[in-house]
Amino acid sequence: MAKEIATRFDFKGTSAAIEIKDKEITLIGDSDFQLAQIDDISAGGPHR
């Protein structure tokens, strides 16, 4: 997941990230759109 977020063109130069700590997952993004995209990636959604 983190690798896909780091390499996606639409996330370059942004704070988009996913943090996994113990049993908690935190999604970080600059906009609601980015958060929705990260959520989709983490749920195993469509890939390019």
N, C-alpha and C positions, 0 to 999 in steps of 0.2 A: 504494500500500500504506500508506504513512505517513498519508495523509489518512483512509483508512478506519479505521485504528487510532485516530486522534485523535478521530474523530467517533462511534465506537461507544459506546453507553450503558454496556455492561458494562466498558469500559476507562476511563471518566471517573474522575478522581481517583486513578489508579494510575500506576505507573511503566512500563506497557506501551509498548514501542517496538520499532522495528526499525532497526538501524544497518547501513549498507552502506559498507564502506571497502575500497578496492582490490578484491581477489577474496574478501573475507571478509564474511559476513553474520552479524550478531549479533542474536539475539532476546532481548528483555528483558521479564520479566513477574514479577508478584508470586506467581504460583502455577503449578503444572503445567498447570492448566486454561487459564490465559491463554496460556502458551507453546504449548499445542496449538492454540488458536484463532489465534494469530499465525502459526504454522506453516501452518495451513490457508489463511489469507489469502495468505501469501507463495507458496504452491503453486498459487494460483488456484482455491481450493476454492469451495464454495457461497457465494453472496452473498444478502443479504436482498432 
